[in-house]
């Protein structure tokens, strides 16, 4: 998972935030997938999830999809996935 400490998250222009905290597997992944389909190419989606399965599932799915995981952060058990929509 990309987690480049030199990357300043405040430099990322997030186009949409999807908060799926409180939802359990498989809902965080399904909601993220649905949102990504509705977004234009190269937009940036921030997904916030607290389900431990999301930490594994979302990056695994992105590895097979046309989208890019730009940055990942664990904010005290809330996982933040910065995803660039594929084009």
C-alpha positions in Angstrom: 0.0 0.0 0.0 1.4 3.4 -0.9 2.2 5.4 2.2 4.9 7.8 1.1 5.7 9.9 4.2 7.1 12.6 1.9 3.6 13.0 0.4 1.7 15.8 2.0 -2.0 14.8 2.1 -3.0 18.4 2.2 -1.6 18.7 -1.3 -4.1 16.2 -2.7 -7.3 17.8 -4.1 -10.1 15.4 -3.1 -13.1 15.6 -5.4 -15.3 13.4 -3.3 -15.3 11.9 0.2 -17.0 8.6 0.9 -17.5 7.9 4.6 -18.3 4.3 5.2 -17.3 4.1 8.8 -19.6 1.9 10.7 -20.2 -0.4 7.7 -18.9 -3.9 7.7 -17.5 -6.2 5.0 -18.3 -6.2 2.1 -20.1 -2.9 2.2 -17.1 -0.5 2.3 -15.7 -2.1 -0.8 -19.1 -2.2 -2.6 -19.8 1.4 -1.8 -16.3 2.5 -2.9 -16.7 0.6 -6.2 -20.1 2.1 -6.8 -18.8 5.7 -6.1 -15.8 5.2 -8.4 -18.0 4.1 -11.2 -20.0 7.4 -10.9 -16.9 9.6 -11.0 -15.0 11.0 -14.0 -11.6 9.8 -15.0 -8.6 11.1 -12.9 -10.9 12.4 -10.1 -9.7 11.7 -6.5 -11.9 9.8 -4.1 -11.2 9.7 -0.4 -12.7 6.6 1.3 -12.8 6.6 5.1 -13.5 3.2 6.7 -13.1 1.5 10.1 -13.8 -2.1 9.1 -10.5 -4.0 9.5 -11.4 -6.0 6.3 -11.4 -2.8 4.3 -7.7 -2.4 4.9 -7.0 -5.6 3.0 -10.0 -5.7 0.6 -9.9 -2.3 -1.0 -6.2 -2.4 -2.0 -6.5 -5.9 -3.2 -9.4 -5.0 -5.4 -7.6 -1.8 -6.7 -4.7 -4.1 -7.7 -7.1 -5.7 -10.2 -9.0 -2.5 -11.2 -8.0 0.4 -13.4 -7.9 2.8 -10.4 -4.8 3.8 -8.4 -4.3 3.9 -4.6 -2.4 7.2 -4.3 -2.1 7.2 -0.5 -3.2 5.2 2.5 -3.3 6.4 6.1 -4.4 4.8 9.4 -5.9 7.5 11.6 -6.4 5.8 14.9 -8.3 2.9 13.4 -10.0 4.9 10.6 -8.5 3.9 7.3 -8.2 6.6 4.6 -7.8 5.5 1.0 -7.0 8.2 -1.5 -8.0 6.7 -4.9 -7.4 8.1 -8.3 -10.1 7.1 -10.8 -8.8 5.2 -13.8 -9.2 6.6 -17.2 
